[in-house]
Amino acid sequence: MNWRDHIVSDPAILVGKPTIKGTRISVELLLDRLADGWSIEDLLESYPHITHDDIHAALAFVSEIFKEESFVAMDWARL
């Protein structure tokens, strides 16, 4: 799957945050819901304008970003 077929960024929509093409549903929103314990089925029920492919594209998009970035592990308990 090519995430570029599903994910777009337009400065006029949500200040350019990556969104599902043709919607105002951001990749960030989908990830937040998944992190809160929502299932893919919950997302599809709550946001009927998106598809399984859209959700998988959002995950592929984020996966690609993580591969391109460097991260430093932090011990949050010590902060």
C-alpha atoms as a printed R data frame, in Angstrom:
   type eleno elety resid chain resno       x      y      z
1  ATOM     1    CA   MET     A     1   0.000  0.000  0.000
2  ATOM     2    CA   ASN     A     2   1.185  3.488 -0.821
3  ATOM     3    CA   TRP     A     3   0.163  5.790  2.023
4  ATOM     4    CA   ARG     A     4   0.480  8.752 -0.354
5  ATOM     5    CA   ASP     A     5  -2.774  7.648 -2.001
6  ATOM     6    CA   HIS     A     6  -4.608  8.238  1.304
7  ATOM     7    CA   ILE     A     7  -2.714 10.859  3.336
8  ATOM     8    CA   VAL     A     8  -2.484 14.525  2.349
9  ATOM     9    CA   SER     A     9  -1.306 17.761  3.902
10 ATOM    10    CA   ASP     A    10  -3.009 21.021  2.971
11 ATOM    11    CA   PRO     A    11  -2.203 24.282  4.810
12 ATOM    12    CA   ALA     A    12  -5.885 25.228  4.499
13 ATOM    13    CA   ILE     A    13  -7.018 22.102  6.393
14 ATOM    14    CA   LEU     A    14  -6.062 21.706 10.060
15 ATOM    15    CA   VAL     A    15  -3.068 24.005  9.561
16 ATOM    16    CA   GLY     A    16  -1.407 21.456  7.293
17 ATOM    17    CA   LYS     A    17  -1.562 18.449  9.604
18 ATOM    18    CA   PRO     A    18  -1.541 15.164  7.682
19 ATOM    19    CA   THR     A    19  -5.147 14.080  7.128
20 ATOM    20    CA   ILE     A    20  -7.072 11.330  5.430
21 ATOM    21    CA   LYS     A    21  -7.628 12.481  1.843
22 ATOM    22    CA   GLY     A    22 -11.048 14.104  1.376
23 ATOM    23    CA   THR     A    23 -11.661 14.493  5.123
24 ATOM    24    CA   ARG     A    24 -10.664 16.663  8.072
25 ATOM    25    CA   ILE     A    25  -9.666 13.559 10.040
26 ATOM    26    CA   SER     A    26  -6.018 13.846 11.004
27 ATOM    27    CA   VAL     A    27  -3.518 11.045 11.310
28 ATOM    28    CA   GLU     A    28  -2.858 12.390 14.802
29 ATOM    29    CA   LEU     A    29  -6.511 11.919 15.777
30 ATOM    30    CA   LEU     A    30  -6.508  8.318 14.573
31 ATOM    31    CA   LEU     A    31  -3.313  7.533 16.483
32 ATOM    32    CA   ASP     A    32  -4.659  9.200 19.619
33 ATOM    33    CA   ARG     A    33  -7.809  7.073 19.459
34 ATOM    34    CA   LEU     A    34  -5.802  3.881 18.902
35 ATOM    35    CA   ALA     A    35  -3.540  4.815 21.833
36 ATOM    36    CA   ASP     A    36  -6.680  5.275 23.955
37 ATOM    37    CA   GLY     A    37  -7.639  1.676 23.219
38 ATOM    38    CA   TRP     A    38 -10.042  2.138 20.331
39 ATOM    39    CA   SER     A    39 -10.144 -0.691 17.812
40 ATOM    40    CA   ILE     A    40 -10.097 -0.243 14.060
41 ATOM    41    CA   GLU     A    41 -13.770 -1.187 14.102
42 ATOM    42    CA   ASP     A    42 -14.425  1.613 16.641
43 ATOM    43    CA   LEU     A    43 -12.716  4.086 14.312
44 ATOM    44    CA   LEU     A    44 -14.692  2.932 11.286
45 ATOM    45    CA   GLU     A    45 -17.958  3.154 13.211
46 ATOM    46    CA   SER     A    46 -17.214  6.603 14.610
47 ATOM    47    CA   TYR     A    47 -15.749  8.005 11.395
48 ATOM    48    CA   PRO     A    48 -17.752  6.443  8.543
49 ATOM    49    CA   HIS     A    49 -15.922  8.477  5.896
50 ATOM    50    CA   ILE     A    50 -12.711  6.501  6.390
51 ATOM    51    CA   THR     A    51 -11.803  2.966  5.362
52 ATOM    52    CA   HIS     A    52  -9.551  0.162  6.584
53 ATOM    53    CA   ASP     A    53  -7.075  1.230  3.905
54 ATOM    54    CA   ASP     A    54  -7.091  4.806  5.239
55 ATOM    55    CA   ILE     A    55  -6.229  3.593  8.737
56 ATOM    56    CA   HIS     A    56  -3.493  1.301  7.455
57 ATOM    57    CA   ALA     A    57  -2.135  4.170  5.350
58 ATOM    58    CA   ALA     A    58  -2.005  6.386  8.440
59 ATOM    59    CA   LEU     A    59   0.012  3.716 10.253
60 ATOM    60    CA   ALA     A    60   2.318  3.266  7.251
61 ATOM    61    CA   PHE     A    61   2.826  7.042  7.110
62 ATOM    62    CA   VAL     A    62   3.842  7.214 10.767
63 ATOM    63    CA   SER     A    63   6.054  4.144 10.403
64 ATOM    64    CA   GLU     A    64   7.920  5.810  7.547
65 ATOM    65    CA   ILE     A    65   8.399  9.001  9.545
66 ATOM    66    CA   PHE     A    66   9.875  7.038 12.446
67 ATOM    67    CA   LYS     A    67  12.320  5.328 10.106
68 ATOM    68    CA   GLU     A    68  13.563  8.721  8.908
69 ATOM    69    CA   GLU     A    69  14.040 10.286 12.349
70 ATOM    70    CA   SER     A    70  16.547  9.751 15.130
71 ATOM    71    CA   PHE     A    71  15.238  9.347 18.654
72 ATOM    72    CA   VAL     A    72  16.889  9.304 22.025
73 ATOM    73    CA   ALA     A    73  15.466  7.017 24.692
74 ATOM    74    CA   MET     A    74  14.602  8.945 27.847
75 ATOM    75    CA   ASP     A    75  14.009  7.677 31.342
76 ATOM    76    CA   TRP     A    76  10.794  9.623 32.065
77 ATOM    77    CA   ALA     A    77  10.766  8.378 35.665
78 ATOM    78    CA   ARG     A    78  13.871 10.454 36.347
79 ATOM    79    CA   LEU     A    79  12.454 13.697 34.953
